[in-house]
């Protein structure tokens, strides 16, 4: 008989896995709205479930891995019948975020993303290195089962890897930043006005750059810098998401700066924009947050030093400096 204590211990994990499976499936349905068929394989320029999966693992622990597997099974069941290739996709989509979480833990990654090293680790290990696993297992099993011609392996692999990596770069920082949200208190009115202006400007510039045939994709970077400097990750991550959504929509529709481009040219231009925007937002936000943390620590040390001086020599810390001659 299962003890009541064991049930209470297992219940949070079971509920967490169910929530992850549901979130994974919902994010997949959103991602598949902008799907691309490469050599008969369905891939997406941005695969949000990967970012969702890694976020759950970082926040709730490795015990969440069954939720990833269940979510992947649900997605595959809506697209095709489950076969050997499907099990390869499940294995790859589960193993990649698990390995990403393990590597990030090994290097001392902090989910607050308040240090430059955390941003670099998420990019290099969480996105670029770990997602090789899902791309290799997913594409490889399709080749082995005959679902994908061997000559199309690398095209499919590259598209798969980029989609998963972009999911980590765009979605994971957004989820981790959302975790740090607190009820707004004593926020000046001008900060609300600035945030609204930033959001409006991001939507407007993204709309313009994806509707004109001129090459104006670079216009989004001043907005990302503005968001990172003034609001750090909580402001920069949503801006990157808005930019990516508009760019992916334009790329799939073949309009704006993507008009007349081949599939390869479209994917290269799109992912160059998405990767550059995500990297700029993530790394710059981490640098600013780290500098702000250092400044606050220095201020705290100065206050503590002033208190020590006051105890040793009352009034000395408030003397004018430099002393009058």
Secondary structure, 3 states (H helix, E strand, C coil): CCCHHHHHHHHHHHHHHHHHHHHHHHHHHHHHHHEEEECCEEEECCCHHHHHHHHHHHHHCHHHHHHHHHHHHHHHHHHCCCCHHHHHHHHHHHHHHHHHHHHHHHCCCCCCCCCHHHHHHHHHHHHHHCHHHHHHHHHHHHHHCCCCCHHHHHHHHHHHHHHHHHHHHHHHHHHHHHHCCCCCCCCCHHHHHHHHHHHHHHHHHHHHHCCCCCCCHHHHHHHHHHHHHHHCHHHHHHHHHHHHHHHHHHHHHCCHHHCCCCHHHHHHHHHHHHHHHHHHHHHHHHHHHHHHHHHHHHHHHHHHHHHHHHHHCCCHHHCCCCCCC
